[in-house]
Amino acid sequence: MTFRSQLDNLPLFASDMEIAIAIVGKKRAKKWKETRLPTLEGKAGFPPIDPFHEGRPVPLVKRFYESYLGLSARGGLRPDGAENPEVWKNRRRERHSQ
């Protein structure tokens, strides 16, 4: 599953502030960059700054968030569990027997 976000409007490599604005908006970007970004930098899968390009690779930031939010087509979603139609039948019987 893919989704369209403000990250799609950024260059291939973007600064932390550009990424912050794309993720949380201009109003909250500074606080997010100062308080949340350090936490994300320690998480597996969050891309480091590429020293040659002086920015983070935006496709990898997007992939990180797709996985983090469970939007990844690669199985990031949890299965909803096994089907059990008996649960519905039992509840219906309980209501009608009262």
Biopython code that builds the backbone (N, CA, C, O; Angstrom):
import numpy as np
from Bio.PDB.StructureBuilder import StructureBuilder

atoms = [
    (1, "MET", "N", (0.857, -1.168, 0.000)),
    (1, "MET", "CA", (0.000, 0.000, 0.000)),
    (1, "MET", "C", (0.902, 1.228, 0.000)),
    (1, "MET", "O", (1.855, 1.302, 0.775)),
    (2, "THR", "N", (0.610, 2.157, -0.838)),
    (2, "THR", "CA", (1.349, 3.408, -0.816)),
    (2, "THR", "C", (0.387, 4.525, -0.483)),
    (2, "THR", "O", (-0.816, 4.428, -0.729)),
    (3, "PHE", "N", (0.919, 5.564, 0.068)),
    (3, "PHE", "CA", (0.092, 6.712, 0.392)),
    (3, "PHE", "C", (0.835, 7.964, -0.020)),
    (3, "PHE", "O", (2.064, 7.971, -0.089)),
    (4, "ARG", "N", (0.113, 8.992, -0.284)),
    (4, "ARG", "CA", (0.693, 10.272, -0.693)),
    (4, "ARG", "C", (0.846, 11.137, 0.554)),
    (4, "ARG", "O", (-0.080, 11.265, 1.356)),
    (5, "SER", "N", (2.016, 11.722, 0.702)),
    (5, "SER", "CA", (2.259, 12.588, 1.850)),
    (5, "SER", "C", (3.096, 13.776, 1.414)),
    (5, "SER", "O", (3.538, 13.851, 0.267)),
    (6, "GLN", "N", (3.306, 14.693, 2.325)),
    (6, "GLN", "CA", (4.154, 15.850, 2.037)),
    (6, "GLN", "C", (5.596, 15.427, 1.780)),
    (6, "GLN", "O", (6.356, 16.169, 1.158)),
    (7, "LEU", "N", (5.978, 14.251, 2.249)),
    (7, "LEU", "CA", (7.320, 13.749, 1.965)),
    (7, "LEU", "C", (7.537, 13.591, 0.466)),
    (7, "LEU", "O", (8.662, 13.722, -0.017)),
    (8, "ASP", "N", (6.463, 13.309, -0.274)),
    (8, "ASP", "CA", (6.577, 13.141, -1.725)),
    (8, "ASP", "C", (6.964, 14.434, -2.433)),
    (8, "ASP", "O", (7.418, 14.397, -3.576)),
    (9, "ASN", "N", (6.792, 15.564, -1.777)),
    (9, "ASN", "CA", (7.113, 16.856, -2.387)),
    (9, "ASN", "C", (8.544, 17.302, -2.110)),
    (9, "ASN", "O", (8.964, 18.356, -2.588)),
    (10, "LEU", "N", (9.294, 16.518, -1.348)),
    (10, "LEU", "CA", (10.661, 16.888, -0.992)),
    (10, "LEU", "C", (11.653, 16.369, -2.024)),
    (10, "LEU", "O", (11.340, 15.456, -2.788)),
    (11, "PRO", "N", (12.865, 16.958, -2.046)),
    (11, "PRO", "CA", (13.909, 16.416, -2.917)),
    (11, "PRO", "C", (14.350, 15.041, -2.418)),
    (11, "PRO", "O", (13.939, 14.612, -1.340)),
    (12, "LEU", "N", (15.168, 14.362, -3.182)),
    (12, "LEU", "CA", (15.620, 13.020, -2.827)),
    (12, "LEU", "C", (16.324, 12.997, -1.466)),
    (12, "LEU", "O", (16.138, 12.065, -0.683)),
    (13, "PHE", "N", (17.126, 14.021, -1.190)),
    (13, "PHE", "CA", (17.775, 14.179, 0.110)),
    (13, "PHE", "C", (17.293, 15.492, 0.698)),
    (13, "PHE", "O", (17.359, 16.530, 0.040)),
    (14, "ALA", "N", (16.809, 15.455, 1.933)),
    (14, "ALA", "CA", (16.238, 16.657, 2.546)),
    (14, "ALA", "C", (16.854, 16.896, 3.918)),
    (14, "ALA", "O", (17.347, 15.978, 4.574)),
    (15, "SER", "N", (16.808, 18.149, 4.325)),
    (15, "SER", "CA", (17.303, 18.512, 5.657)),
    (15, "SER", "C", (16.313, 18.024, 6.716)),
    (15, "SER", "O", (15.165, 17.698, 6.415)),
    (16, "ASP", "N", (16.780, 17.985, 7.944)),
    (16, "ASP", "CA", (15.903, 17.577, 9.039)),
    (16, "ASP", "C", (14.717, 18.525, 9.179)),
    (16, "ASP", "O", (13.612, 18.084, 9.494)),
    (17, "MET", "N", (14.925, 19.811, 8.954)),
    (17, "MET", "CA", (13.823, 20.770, 9.072)),
    (17, "MET", "C", (12.800, 20.552, 7.959)),
    (17, "MET", "O", (11.597, 20.630, 8.206)),
    (18, "GLU", "N", (13.259, 20.281, 6.742)),
    (18, "GLU", "CA", (12.325, 20.006, 5.643)),
    (18, "GLU", "C", (11.499, 18.758, 5.948)),
    (18, "GLU", "O", (10.293, 18.723, 5.703)),
    (19, "ILE", "N", (12.156, 17.749, 6.479)),
    (19, "ILE", "CA", (11.457, 16.509, 6.835)),
    (19, "ILE", "C", (10.469, 16.770, 7.968)),
    (19, "ILE", "O", (9.341, 16.279, 7.939)),
    (20, "ALA", "N", (10.892, 17.538, 8.958)),
    (20, "ALA", "CA", (10.006, 17.862, 10.085)),
    (20, "ALA", "C", (8.751, 18.580, 9.607)),
    (20, "ALA", "O", (7.645, 18.253, 10.040)),
    (21, "ILE", "N", (8.912, 19.552, 8.721)),
    (21, "ILE", "CA", (7.758, 20.287, 8.196)),
    (21, "ILE", "C", (6.831, 19.347, 7.441)),
    (21, "ILE", "O", (5.610, 19.446, 7.559)),
    (22, "ALA", "N", (7.406, 18.434, 6.665)),
    (22, "ALA", "CA", (6.585, 17.491, 5.900)),
    (22, "ALA", "C", (5.823, 16.535, 6.813)),
    (22, "ALA", "O", (4.715, 16.116, 6.478)),
    (23, "ILE", "N", (6.393, 16.192, 7.945)),
    (23, "ILE", "CA", (5.770, 15.206, 8.832)),
    (23, "ILE", "C", (4.739, 15.830, 9.768)),
    (23, "ILE", "O", (3.633, 15.307, 9.907)),
    (24, "VAL", "N", (5.091, 16.942, 10.409)),
    (24, "VAL", "CA", (4.180, 17.505, 11.417)),
    (24, "VAL", "C", (3.696, 18.916, 11.100)),
    (24, "VAL", "O", (2.903, 19.479, 11.855)),
    (25, "GLY", "N", (4.158, 19.488, 10.006)),
    (25, "GLY", "CA", (3.728, 20.836, 9.643)),
    (25, "GLY", "C", (4.665, 21.904, 10.182)),
    (25, "GLY", "O", (5.442, 21.669, 11.107)),
    (26, "LYS", "N", (4.573, 23.067, 9.587)),
    (26, "LYS", "CA", (5.484, 24.169, 9.902)),
    (26, "LYS", "C", (5.393, 24.607, 11.366)),
    (26, "LYS", "O", (6.405, 24.918, 11.994)),
    (27, "LYS", "N", (4.186, 24.628, 11.894)),
    (27, "LYS", "CA", (3.958, 25.130, 13.253)),
    (27, "LYS", "C", (4.667, 24.279, 14.315)),
    (27, "LYS", "O", (5.180, 24.816, 15.297)),
    (28, "ARG", "N", (4.697, 22.958, 14.119)),
    (28, "ARG", "CA", (5.272, 22.059, 15.131)),
    (28, "ARG", "C", (6.652, 21.521, 14.760)),
    (28, "ARG", "O", (7.234, 20.741, 15.514)),
    (29, "ALA", "N", (7.180, 21.932, 13.605)),
    (29, "ALA", "CA", (8.419, 21.350, 13.091)),
    (29, "ALA", "C", (9.618, 21.552, 14.013)),
    (29, "ALA", "O", (10.382, 20.615, 14.243)),
    (30, "LYS", "N", (9.792, 22.751, 14.538)),
    (30, "LYS", "CA", (10.967, 23.034, 15.368)),
    (30, "LYS", "C", (10.979, 22.144, 16.612)),
    (30, "LYS", "O", (12.008, 21.563, 16.957)),
    (31, "LYS", "N", (9.836, 22.042, 17.279)),
    (31, "LYS", "CA", (9.757, 21.210, 18.486)),
    (31, "LYS", "C", (9.983, 19.735, 18.141)),
    (31, "LYS", "O", (10.686, 19.032, 18.866)),
    (32, "TRP", "N", (9.389, 19.263, 17.034)),
    (32, "TRP", "CA", (9.559, 17.870, 16.618)),
    (32, "TRP", "C", (11.036, 17.588, 16.363)),
    (32, "TRP", "O", (11.563, 16.561, 16.792)),
    (33, "LYS", "N", (11.695, 18.500, 15.667)),
    (33, "LYS", "CA", (13.112, 18.312, 15.341)),
    (33, "LYS", "C", (13.957, 18.243, 16.609)),
    (33, "LYS", "O", (14.894, 17.447, 16.685)),
    (34, "GLU", "N", (13.640, 19.058, 17.592)),
    (34, "GLU", "CA", (14.432, 19.105, 18.822)),
    (34, "GLU", "C", (14.131, 17.955, 19.777)),
    (34, "GLU", "O", (15.031, 17.469, 20.462)),
    (35, "THR", "N", (12.877, 17.515, 19.829)),
    (35, "THR", "CA", (12.499, 16.521, 20.842)),
    (35, "THR", "C", (12.242, 15.122, 20.299)),
    (35, "THR", "O", (12.549, 14.140, 20.975)),
    (36, "ARG", "N", (11.696, 15.008, 19.116)),
    (36, "ARG", "CA", (11.330, 13.684, 18.588)),
    (36, "ARG", "C", (12.411, 13.078, 17.693)),
    (36, "ARG", "O", (12.646, 11.870, 17.726)),
    (37, "LEU", "N", (13.058, 13.908, 16.906)),
    (37, "LEU", "CA", (14.069, 13.410, 15.978)),
    (37, "LEU", "C", (15.193, 12.653, 16.679)),
    (37, "LEU", "O", (15.609, 11.609, 16.176)),
    (38, "PRO", "N", (15.709, 13.130, 17.820)),
    (38, "PRO", "CA", (16.753, 12.354, 18.495)),
    (38, "PRO", "C", (16.297, 10.938, 18.865)),
    (38, "PRO", "O", (17.097, 10.003, 18.824)),
    (39, "THR", "N", (15.045, 10.775, 19.216)),
    (39, "THR", "CA", (14.515, 9.447, 19.523)),
    (39, "THR", "C", (14.471, 8.583, 18.272)),
    (39, "THR", "O", (14.853, 7.413, 18.305)),
    (40, "LEU", "N", (14.006, 9.161, 17.172)),
    (40, "LEU", "CA", (13.915, 8.406, 15.923)),
    (40, "LEU", "C", (15.287, 7.987, 15.410)),
    (40, "LEU", "O", (15.434, 6.911, 14.830)),
    (41, "GLU", "N", (16.286, 8.831, 15.620)),
    (41, "GLU", "CA", (17.633, 8.512, 15.134)),
    (41, "GLU", "C", (18.177, 7.237, 15.759)),
    (41, "GLU", "O", (19.043, 6.586, 15.174)),
    (42, "GLY", "N", (17.688, 6.873, 16.926)),
    (42, "GLY", "CA", (18.131, 5.653, 17.582)),
    (42, "GLY", "C", (17.343, 4.415, 17.192)),
    (42, "GLY", "O", (17.691, 3.306, 17.599)),
    (43, "LYS", "N", (16.297, 4.587, 16.418)),
    (43, "LYS", "CA", (15.448, 3.453, 16.031)),
    (43, "LYS", "C", (15.980, 2.788, 14.760)),
    (43, "LYS", "O", (16.452, 3.451, 13.837)),
    (44, "ALA", "N", (15.889, 1.470, 14.744)),
    (44, "ALA", "CA", (16.306, 0.714, 13.567)),
    (44, "ALA", "C", (15.453, 1.114, 12.370)),
    (44, "ALA", "O", (14.229, 1.208, 12.469)),
    (45, "GLY", "N", (16.100, 1.345, 11.257)),
    (45, "GLY", "CA", (15.376, 1.670, 10.035)),
    (45, "GLY", "C", (15.276, 3.152, 9.735)),
    (45, "GLY", "O", (14.984, 3.532, 8.601)),
    (46, "PHE", "N", (15.515, 4.007, 10.740)),
    (46, "PHE", "CA", (15.465, 5.444, 10.460)),
    (46, "PHE", "C", (16.802, 5.842, 9.860)),
    (46, "PHE", "O", (17.847, 5.621, 10.472)),
    (47, "PRO", "N", (16.780, 6.430, 8.665)),
    (47, "PRO", "CA", (18.037, 6.664, 7.945)),
    (47, "PRO", "C", (18.877, 7.793, 8.545)),
    (47, "PRO", "O", (18.346, 8.813, 8.985)),
    (48, "PRO", "N", (20.193, 7.592, 8.555)),
    (48, "PRO", "CA", (21.079, 8.662, 9.010)),
    (48, "PRO", "C", (21.239, 9.721, 7.918)),
    (48, "PRO", "O", (20.827, 9.526, 6.775)),
    (49, "ILE", "N", (21.838, 10.831, 8.294)),
    (49, "ILE", "CA", (22.148, 11.869, 7.310)),
    (49, "ILE", "C", (23.259, 11.345, 6.406)),
    (49, "ILE", "O", (24.268, 10.826, 6.885)),
    (50, "ASP", "N", (23.069, 11.483, 5.113)),
    (50, "ASP", "CA", (24.092, 11.115, 4.144)),
    (50, "ASP", "C", (25.081, 12.280, 4.069)),
    (50, "ASP", "O", (24.707, 13.372, 3.643)),
    (51, "PRO", "N", (26.342, 12.067, 4.477)),
    (51, "PRO", "CA", (27.284, 13.182, 4.525)),
    (51, "PRO", "C", (27.577, 13.795, 3.153)),
    (51, "PRO", "O", (27.813, 14.999, 3.055)),
    (52, "PHE", "N", (27.564, 12.994, 2.110)),
    (52, "PHE", "CA", (27.852, 13.511, 0.775)),
    (52, "PHE", "C", (26.747, 14.443, 0.293)),
    (52, "PHE", "O", (27.021, 15.484, -0.304)),
    (53, "HIS", "N", (25.494, 14.064, 0.555)),
    (53, "HIS", "CA", (24.344, 14.850, 0.091)),
    (53, "HIS", "C", (23.830, 15.836, 1.141)),
    (53, "HIS", "O", (22.963, 16.661, 0.852)),
    (54, "GLU", "N", (24.363, 15.747, 2.349)),
    (54, "GLU", "CA", (24.002, 16.633, 3.454)),
    (54, "GLU", "C", (22.503, 16.636, 3.765)),
    (54, "GLU", "O", (21.905, 17.681, 4.018)),
    (55, "GLY", "N", (21.926, 15.460, 3.739)),
    (55, "GLY", "CA", (20.513, 15.317, 4.064)),
    (55, "GLY", "C", (20.161, 13.851, 4.243)),
    (55, "GLY", "O", (20.983, 12.966, 4.001)),
    (56, "ARG", "N", (18.943, 13.609, 4.664)),
    (56, "ARG", "CA", (18.468, 12.229, 4.821)),
    (56, "ARG", "C", (17.778, 11.791, 3.533)),
    (56, "ARG", "O", (17.097, 12.593, 2.894)),
    (57, "PRO", "N", (17.946, 10.530, 3.148)),
    (57, "PRO", "CA", (17.252, 10.039, 1.958)),
    (57, "PRO", "C", (15.742, 9.935, 2.226)),
    (57, "PRO", "O", (15.292, 9.109, 3.019)),
    (58, "VAL", "N", (14.994, 10.775, 1.560)),
    (58, "VAL", "CA", (13.552, 10.879, 1.798)),
    (58, "VAL", "C", (12.816, 9.561, 1.547)),
    (58, "VAL", "O", (11.928, 9.220, 2.329)),
    (59, "PRO", "N", (13.142, 8.797, 0.486)),
    (59, "PRO", "CA", (12.427, 7.523, 0.311)),
    (59, "PRO", "C", (12.592, 6.580, 1.504)),
    (59, "PRO", "O", (11.681, 5.818, 1.826)),
    (60, "LEU", "N", (13.752, 6.632, 2.158)),
    (60, "LEU", "CA", (13.951, 5.774, 3.331)),
    (60, "LEU", "C", (13.207, 6.300, 4.552)),
    (60, "LEU", "O", (12.745, 5.518, 5.382)),
    (61, "VAL", "N", (13.089, 7.618, 4.666)),
    (61, "VAL", "CA", (12.278, 8.195, 5.743)),
    (61, "VAL", "C", (10.827, 7.778, 5.546)),
    (61, "VAL", "O", (10.150, 7.394, 6.500)),
    (62, "LYS", "N", (10.357, 7.855, 4.316)),
    (62, "LYS", "CA", (8.974, 7.464, 4.016)),
    (62, "LYS", "C", (8.767, 5.973, 4.303)),
    (62, "LYS", "O", (7.754, 5.585, 4.886)),
    (63, "ARG", "N", (9.724, 5.146, 3.893)),
    (63, "ARG", "CA", (9.613, 3.704, 4.147)),
    (63, "ARG", "C", (9.580, 3.426, 5.654)),
    (63, "ARG", "O", (8.827, 2.567, 6.112)),
    (64, "PHE", "N", (10.398, 4.154, 6.421)),
    (64, "PHE", "CA", (10.393, 3.997, 7.877)),
    (64, "PHE", "C", (9.000, 4.274, 8.433)),
    (64, "PHE", "O", (8.481, 3.499, 9.235)),
    (65, "TYR", "N", (8.398, 5.379, 8.005)),
    (65, "TYR", "CA", (7.069, 5.737, 8.523)),
    (65, "TYR", "C", (5.987, 4.780, 8.035)),
    (65, "TYR", "O", (5.043, 4.505, 8.777)),
    (66, "GLU", "N", (6.093, 4.269, 6.827)),
    (66, "GLU", "CA", (5.117, 3.282, 6.353)),
    (66, "GLU", "C", (5.150, 2.052, 7.249)),
    (66, "GLU", "O", (4.106, 1.502, 7.600)),
    (67, "SER", "N", (6.341, 1.628, 7.612)),
    (67, "SER", "CA", (6.475, 0.473, 8.499)),
    (67, "SER", "C", (6.005, 0.813, 9.913)),
    (67, "SER", "O", (5.290, 0.030, 10.538)),
    (68, "TYR", "N", (6.403, 1.968, 10.411)),
    (68, "TYR", "CA", (6.047, 2.417, 11.761)),
    (68, "TYR", "C", (4.531, 2.530, 11.931)),
    (68, "TYR", "O", (3.989, 2.180, 12.980)),
    (69, "LEU", "N", (3.864, 3.014, 10.907)),
    (69, "LEU", "CA", (2.410, 3.195, 10.971)),
    (69, "LEU", "C", (1.630, 1.961, 10.522)),
    (69, "LEU", "O", (0.399, 1.956, 10.549)),
    (70, "GLY", "N", (2.347, 0.916, 10.110)),
    (70, "GLY", "CA", (1.675, -0.299, 9.662)),
    (70, "GLY", "C", (1.078, -0.174, 8.281)),
    (70, "GLY", "O", (0.100, -0.853, 7.968)),
    (71, "LEU", "N", (1.653, 0.689, 7.439)),
    (71, "LEU", "CA", (1.122, 0.890, 6.094)),
    (71, "LEU", "C", (1.919, 0.147, 5.040)),
    (71, "LEU", "O", (1.600, 0.220, 3.854)),
    (72, "SER", "N", (2.944, -0.562, 5.457)),
    (72, "SER", "CA", (3.832, -1.228, 4.518)),
    (72, "SER", "C", (3.134, -2.380, 3.814)),
    (72, "SER", "O", (2.419, -3.159, 4.443)),
    (73, "ALA", "N", (3.343, -2.484, 2.513)),
    (73, "ALA", "CA", (2.774, -3.586, 1.730)),
    (73, "ALA", "C", (3.547, -4.871, 1.970)),
    (73, "ALA", "O", (3.131, -5.938, 1.520)),
    (74, "ARG", "N", (4.649, -4.782, 2.662)),
    (74, "ARG", "CA", (5.484, -5.948, 2.903)),
    (74, "ARG", "C", (5.052, -6.735, 4.131)),
    (74, "ARG", "O", (5.840, -7.518, 4.660)),
    (75, "GLY", "N", (3.865, -6.554, 4.583)),
    (75, "GLY", "CA", (3.395, -7.333, 5.717)),
    (75, "GLY", "C", (3.525, -6.617, 7.044)),
    (75, "GLY", "O", (3.551, -7.263, 8.092)),
    (76, "GLY", "N", (3.606, -5.309, 7.024)),
    (76, "GLY", "CA", (3.694, -4.559, 8.260)),
    (76, "GLY", "C", (2.404, -4.596, 9.060)),
    (76, "GLY", "O", (2.401, -4.304, 10.256)),
    (77, "LEU", "N", (1.316, -4.950, 8.409)),
    (77, "LEU", "CA", (0.036, -5.024, 9.108)),
    (77, "LEU", "C", (-0.070, -6.329, 9.873)),
    (77, "LEU", "O", (0.383, -7.372, 9.403)),
    (78, "ARG", "N", (-0.648, -6.270, 11.009)),
    (78, "ARG", "CA", (-0.861, -7.485, 11.788)),
    (78, "ARG", "C", (-2.101, -8.197, 11.270)),
    (78, "ARG", "O", (-3.084, -7.551, 10.908)),
    (79, "PRO", "N", (-2.061, -9.528, 11.233)),
    (79, "PRO", "CA", (-3.271, -10.245, 10.828)),
    (79, "PRO", "C", (-4.376, -10.009, 11.850)),
    (79, "PRO", "O", (-4.105, -9.862, 13.042)),
    (80, "ASP", "N", (-5.607, -9.973, 11.388)),
    (80, "ASP", "CA", (-6.714, -9.658, 12.286)),
    (80, "ASP", "C", (-7.205, -10.859, 13.077)),
    (80, "ASP", "O", (-8.129, -10.727, 13.878)),
    (81, "GLY", "N", (-6.616, -12.015, 12.874)),
    (81, "GLY", "CA", (-7.020, -13.191, 13.634)),
    (81, "GLY", "C", (-7.856, -14.141, 12.792)),
    (81, "GLY", "O", (-8.288, -13.808, 11.689)),
    (82, "ALA", "N", (-8.070, -15.312, 13.330)),
    (82, "ALA", "CA", (-8.824, -16.338, 12.616)),
    (82, "ALA", "C", (-10.318, -16.032, 12.642)),
    (82, "ALA", "O", (-10.834, -15.442, 13.591)),
    (83, "GLU", "N", (-10.986, -16.442, 11.594)),
    (83, "GLU", "CA", (-12.440, -16.292, 11.528)),
    (83, "GLU", "C", (-13.084, -17.294, 12.484)),
    (83, "GLU", "O", (-12.653, -18.443, 12.576)),
    (84, "ASN", "N", (-14.113, -16.848, 13.189)),
    (84, "ASN", "CA", (-14.830, -17.733, 14.094)),
    (84, "ASN", "C", (-16.316, -17.378, 14.045)),
    (84, "ASN", "O", (-16.800, -16.620, 14.886)),
    (85, "PRO", "N", (-17.046, -17.922, 13.061)),
    (85, "PRO", "CA", (-18.465, -17.590, 12.930)),
    (85, "PRO", "C", (-19.311, -18.061, 14.110)),
    (85, "PRO", "O", (-20.414, -17.552, 14.311)),
    (86, "GLU", "N", (-18.826, -19.010, 14.884)),
    (86, "GLU", "CA", (-19.574, -19.508, 16.035)),
    (86, "GLU", "C", (-19.802, -18.408, 17.075)),
    (86, "GLU", "O", (-20.803, -18.431, 17.791)),
    (87, "VAL", "N", (-18.900, -17.467, 17.158)),
    (87, "VAL", "CA", (-19.050, -16.364, 18.109)),
    (87, "VAL", "C", (-20.332, -15.606, 17.818)),
    (87, "VAL", "O", (-21.063, -15.250, 18.742)),
    (88, "TRP", "N", (-20.613, -15.356, 16.556)),
    (88, "TRP", "CA", (-21.825, -14.624, 16.173)),
    (88, "TRP", "C", (-23.073, -15.442, 16.479)),
    (88, "TRP", "O", (-24.068, -14.912, 16.973)),
    (89, "LYS", "N", (-23.013, -16.711, 16.188)),
    (89, "LYS", "CA", (-24.170, -17.566, 16.434)),
    (89, "LYS", "C", (-24.482, -17.643, 17.922)),
    (89, "LYS", "O", (-25.645, -17.569, 18.318)),
    (90, "ASN", "N", (-23.463, -17.790, 18.738)),
    (90, "ASN", "CA", (-23.668, -17.889, 20.185)),
    (90, "ASN", "C", (-24.262, -16.609, 20.752)),
    (90, "ASN", "O", (-25.153, -16.670, 21.599)),
    (91, "ARG", "N", (-23.795, -15.470, 20.310)),
    (91, "ARG", "CA", (-24.328, -14.201, 20.809)),
    (91, "ARG", "C", (-25.789, -14.032, 20.408)),
    (91, "ARG", "O", (-26.600, -13.549, 21.198)),
    (92, "ARG", "N", (-26.118, -14.419, 19.206)),
    (92, "ARG", "CA", (-27.493, -14.289, 18.733)),
    (92, "ARG", "C", (-28.408, -15.188, 19.561)),
    (92, "ARG", "O", (-29.504, -14.779, 19.945)),
    (93, "ARG", "N", (-27.963, -16.397, 19.832)),
    (93, "ARG", "CA", (-28.773, -17.323, 20.629)),
    (93, "ARG", "C", (-28.986, -16.789, 22.042)),
    (93, "ARG", "O", (-30.079, -16.903, 22.598)),
    (94, "GLU", "N", (-27.935, -16.205, 22.621)),
    (94, "GLU", "CA", (-28.047, -15.665, 23.976)),
    (94, "GLU", "C", (-29.064, -14.533, 24.030)),
    (94, "GLU", "O", (-29.830, -14.447, 24.989)),
    (95, "ARG", "N", (-29.090, -13.669, 23.031)),
    (95, "ARG", "CA", (-30.031, -12.546, 23.019)),
    (95, "ARG", "C", (-31.461, -13.028, 22.833)),
    (95, "ARG", "O", (-32.379, -12.519, 23.475)),
    (96, "HIS", "N", (-31.650, -13.998, 21.966)),
    (96, "HIS", "CA", (-33.008, -14.466, 21.682)),
    (96, "HIS", "C", (-33.566, -15.360, 22.790)),
    (96, "HIS", "O", (-34.782, -15.519, 22.903)),
    (97, "SER", "N", (-32.698, -15.936, 23.594)),
    (97, "SER", "CA", (-33.199, -16.814, 24.651)),
    (97, "SER", "C", (-33.585, -16.037, 25.908)),
    (97, "SER", "O", (-34.173, -16.611, 26.825)),
    (98, "GLN", "N", (-33.270, -14.761, 25.966)),
    (98, "GLN", "CA", (-33.598, -13.974, 27.164)),
    (98, "GLN", "C", (-35.004, -13.485, 27.160)),
    (98, "GLN", "O", (-35.426, -12.810, 28.099)),
]
sb = StructureBuilder()
sb.init_structure("model")
sb.init_model(0)
sb.init_chain("A")
sb.init_seg("    ")
for serial, (resi, resn, name, xyz) in enumerate(atoms, 1):
    if name == "N":
        sb.init_residue(resn, " ", resi, " ")
    sb.init_atom(name, np.array(xyz, "f"), 0.0, 1.0, " ", f" {name:<3s}", serial, name[0])
structure = sb.get_structure()
